[in-house]
Amino acid sequence: MKKILVCAYSCEPGFSSEREIGWKWSNLIAKNHEAFVITRLSNKNTIEDYISQNNIATSLKFIYYDLPNWTRKWKKGERGLYLYYTMWQYGAYKKCLKLHKKEKFDIVHYITFGSMLLPHFMALMPTKFVLGPVGGGENVPLRFIGDFDIKSKVSEIIRHIFQSLQKINPLFLLTCLNSNKILVRTKESYKMIPFRFRHKTELMLETGAPEELINYKGNTIKESNEIQIVTVGRFIYSKINLMTLKVIKEFKQKYKVPFKFIIIGDGKQRAKLEQYCVKNNLEDCIIFTGWIKREEVFNHLLKSDIYFSTTFKEGGTWAFFEAVAIGLPIVCAKISGPDMIVADECGFKIKLTNPKDVVDKMASALNDLSINSNLREELSMKSKNHLLNNLTWGKMMNRIENIYNEIS
């Protein structure tokens, strides 16, 4: 057993996304090692209540730290979040540096927030250091931002510039230099790593296939024989967006048979998307559910025939794992996390050439799957087998064990 310090700014059980990632990784690491977790003090009640209410026996040792209360007054939502995060990372580093004199950690493992674009200081610890899985290299290709509003266009351009500047960012370069292993979750993030550090860099998603879905049964009774397509996500320009609906409009013209497209999620762009549906006579085939309970999401997935997404930048997105684990064939963009989860020859992954070409090819892919049940079944099985053979939490933790042994 090694003494591992996990840096998980975000670590709360019972949620999804970043908070669950910190919790899941920490618990899995603790199965084989003496694990300490440095996380926010504001996470303490959630963690302790969850452990108590679920009678969880855990060997995890939590180190809680937060900045003074006055600093939280200006951190609301995303406003001030990244400045607060940077200050928290520095304070956590100083706290752990003192604790190291007593505990003598073997390895420090940085987990959340998993982005190379955000500063942290744990790579300065006098121990072996594992970075990630981290992202940060994902973006929306600039030729696809035509439908974005001005603010989103500027934001995406700034992101591209900031990504290119990482190669001369001294803290980022020092982090790469001090890392014994760098884990990046997408091919785009891999390209951000300078060539001289790529020998110690590996591709690894930050999430694994959810065990509870592998043999999930639920309510599988479909209400009709018409094709049902489903997507899950936020209504933002880089995920569920106007291109999503443009593909469905094109598909409707190709397929010429009644179908349903279930959109699970919500966001600031919802009104704009609903207006597009009205303007283009898509109201009869599109259903907006809003945010619904996870059990209801699963049942929608079970009753669907195809999972479709136009997301541009994701890591190990939960929605894709859930769709593949339940057994849906996928139509998506060949980019970032989806490209990792859906193996080649296991789904329709459309290269991002230009908007018009992508809309046409995605609509054709939806049509091919809709008219061919054998193809749907074939891609579903291939995709699920890839998931079970490569992307379960057990497989991922075996890789982590090998990494810990390799760098020790």
N, C-alpha and C positions, 0 to 999 in steps of 0.2 A: 504493500500500500504506500502511496505517495501522499504528501500533504499538498493539496491543491487549493489555491485561492481563486475563486471565480468572481470576476467583476461583472455584476449584472445590475446596472442602474435601474433597469426595468425588470421586475421580478414579482409577479403576483399570480397565484393559482386561480383557476376558474374563469379565465379570460381567454382571448385568442391573441394572435399577432405577437407583438414584442414582449408583452408582459408574460404570456405563457411560455415564450421561448426561454426567458431567463429562469423561470421556475422549472421547466422540463429539463433543461441541460444540467442545472445544479443538482437535481435529484438523481439523474442518471449517473453523473460523475460520482456522486456520493455512494453509489452501490459498490464501487470497487476501491474507493479512496477515502481518506479523511478530508472532507471537503468543507471549506469555509466560503461564505458568500458575503461580499460587500454589496449592499443595496441601500435604497433610500429608507430613511426612518418612516416616511409616510406609507411605506408598504407593510410595516410591522403588524398592524391590526389585522389586515387582510390575511397575511400569512399565518399568524397565530390562531385566528378564528378558524381558518380552513383546516389547519392541522388538528385542532381540538374537535371540531364538528365532525370530521371524517375519521377520527381515531387513527391518524397516520403516525406510524413509527418511523421517524427519520433521524439519521445521524448528522444531518446538516447543522453546521454552526453558523448562525447569522451574525453579521456585523452591520449594525444599522448606523447610517450617517446621513445627515442633511445639513444644509446651510442654515444660517440664522433665519428666524421667522420673517424678519423685515425684507429679506431678499425674495420671498415668495409672493409678496404683494403685487409685484409687477410681472410675475410669471403666471399669466392666465392663458390657457389654451396654448397656441403656438407662439404667442407674443412673448418674447424674452426667454423662450424655452432653451434655445441653443446657447445663449450666454450663461444661463443658469446651469445647464448641463456641463459646460466647460469648467465653470467654477467648482461644480460638484466633483468632477473628475480630478481636479487638482487637489481638493481637500481630501477626497477618498485616498488618493495616492499617498499623501502625507500621513494619513491615519494608518494605512497599511504598512508603510515603511517602518513606523514605530512598532507595529504589531509583529512585523517580521523578525525583529530582534529577539522576540520571545518564542515565536512559533516555528521559525526557520522553514518557510514554505519551500517546496521543491519546484513548483510550477505555478505561475500566474496565468490564468486563462481569461481573456477579455471576450465577453459575449454580447452585451447590449449597452447602448444602441449600436447596432451592427453596421456602422457606416464609416468608410475611410475618409469621408468628407468632414467628419466631426473630430475635434481634437480630444485626446486623452493622454494620460501620462503613465499608465501602468507598465508600459514597455521599459520604463526607467528603473523598475524594481530590480534588485540584485539577485534575480532568480532566472530560471528558464522561463521563456515567455511564448505563449500561443495566442495568436491574433485571429479571432473569428470563430465561425464564418462571418465575414463582413461583406457588405455591398458598397455602393457608392458610384460605381461605373455605369449604372443603368441610366438611360435617358430616353427622351423622345427624339427620334431623328428630326432635324429641323425642317425637312421637306414635308413633315406631317403636322406642323403646327398652324396650318392655314385656317382651321376652324376655331383656334384658340382665341380668347379675348386678349386685349392688349397686355393686361397684367400677367396672364399666364404665358404669353409669348416672351415677355421680358424675363420672367422667372426661369423659363426653360433655357433661354440664351445665356443667362447668368450661370445656370448650372453647368452648361457646356464649357464656359470659360473657366469656371472654378475647377472643374475636373481636369482641364488641361494644365492648370497652374499647380496641381498636386505634385507634378514631377520636379518642381523647384521649391516645394514646401518643406522647410528644414525639419519640422516636427514629424511630418509624414515619412520623410526619408530616414529619420532617426528611428522611428517605430519599425520600419521595414528592416533596418540594419540590426536592431536589437531583438527582432523576432526570431525564434528558433524554428517556428512553423507559421506560415500565413495561409489561412483558409479563406477562400473567396467563394461567394455563392453563385456567381454567374460568370460567363465568358467575358462579358463587358468589363466586369471588375478585374478579372485576370489581366486584361490589357492595360489597366491602370498601373499595375505593378511594374516598376522599372526592370529592365532585362536582367540586371545584375542580381536581382533578388528572386527571380522566378524559379530558380532551382529548389527553393524551399517553399514554394507556393503550390497549393492543391485546390481543385474545385470541390466544394462541398456545400450543399444547401444547409440552411439553418433549421429546417424543420423536416420531420420524417412522416411517413404515412401513419395516420391516426389508427391505432389498433382496433378501436371500437367500431370502425367502419369496414374493416376487411370482410367480415361476415355479417354485416348489418342487414336486417330483414325489413323491419318497419312495415309501412303500408304501401304495398306494391301494386295495388289495384288501380289501373288507369280508368279515367272516366269516359274516354273515347279512344278511337283508333287513330285519330289524327296525330301527326308528328308533333312532338313537343320539344322545343329547344329551350335551354335555360342558361342563365349567367348570374353570377353573384359578384357584388363589389360596390365600391363607392362611385357616385356620379361625379367624377372629376375628369378633366381633359385627358389625363394619361391612362384612364381605365375605362369606365363605361361612358361613352362619348357619342358625338354625332356620327362618327364613322361606324359605330356599332349599329346604329339605325339605318345608315346608308346601305350597309351590307344586307340587313333584313329586307329593306325595300327592293334591292336587286334580287335577292333570293325569292321574294314573293312573285316577281315577274318571271323567274325561271321555273319555279316549282308549280305554280298555277293550281295548287290544291290547298284546301284549308289547313292551317297549322296554328300552333300557339308558341309565342316567344315569351317566356317568363323572366322578368328582370327583378332579381332580389337585391334590394339595397336602396340607398337614398343618397342625397347630397345636394349641393348648391345648384347643380346643373339640371335638376329634375324638371323644373318648369320649362326650360329650353327644350329638353327631350320630348316632353309631352306635347309641346307646341308643334314640334317637327312631326310627331305621329299624326296629329290632327290635319296638318297641312298636306301630308303625303298619304292620307287614307290608310294608316296602319293601326287605327284604333281597334279594329276587329280582330287583330291577331297578336297584339302586344298587351301584356298584363304587368303593371307595376305593383309589386307587393309591399314595397317599403321594407324596413328592417323587421324581420320576424325571428321567432325563437329557433335555436339551432335544430331542434327536432323537426320543426316544420320545414326548414331548409332541406334536411335529409329526405323528407318525404317528397318534396318537389323534385329532388334529384332522382329518386327512385322511379318516379312516374315519367321522367323525361327520357328522350331518345338520344340527345346530342348535347354536349356542353360547348358553348361558344363564347369566346372572349376576344376583345380587341385591346387588352391591357398592354401597355408599352414597357413599363418598368415594375417588376416584381422580383422578390427573391423566391423563397419557398412558400408560395402563396397557399394558404389553407384551402381556399375554394377549389383549386386544381387538384390537390391531394384528395379532397373529399369526393370530387367528381370521378376521378380515376379509380379510387378505392371502391366506390359504389358500382362502377362498371360502365361509365359513359365514354363513348368515343369523343375525341376533342378536335375542335377547329380553333386555331389561335394564331397569333403572330409568332414567327420564329425569332424570339428575342428573350433575353434575361431568364427569369425563373421558369416560365412555361417551357422554354426550349430545353431546360434541364430535366423537368419532370416528365414531359412527354418525349420519349425517345424517338429517334428517327425511325420511320416505317411503322410507328405506333399511333399516328394521328396525322391530321392535316395541319402542318405548320407552314404558314405563308411568309415568305421572305418579304421584308419591307422595301420594296423597290420604289414605288410611287403610289400615292393615294388611290388613284383610279384603278390601277392594276391590282392593288391589294383588295379593294372592294369587290372587284369582279371575281378574283380567285377565291376569296372567302365565300362568296355567294355560291360559286360553283361547287366548292367543297361541301357546303351545307346541302346542296341539291343532290350531289352524289351519295351522301350518307342517307338522305331522306328517302331516296328511291331504292336503296339497296340494304335490306336488313342483314344480309350475310356479311356485307362489308362493315356494318356497324358492330356486329358481333365479333368479327375478326380483329378489328382495331381495339375494341374494348378489352379483349383477352390479352392481346399483345402488350397494351399499355399497363394493364393491371399486373401482369407477370413481371414487367420491367420494374414496377414499383416494389413488388414483394421481394425481388431478387437484389435490388440495389438501394432502395430508399426507405427502408424501415428504420425505426429508431435503433433497433438492435444492430443492424449493419453499420449504422453511423457510429455507434459507441464502440464497436469493434475497431473501426478505423481510428477513433480517438485513443483507444488503448495502445494501438500500435505506434501512434505518434508520440504519446507520452513515453513509451519505452525507447523509442528511437532517439529522442532528444535528451533523455536522462543520462 
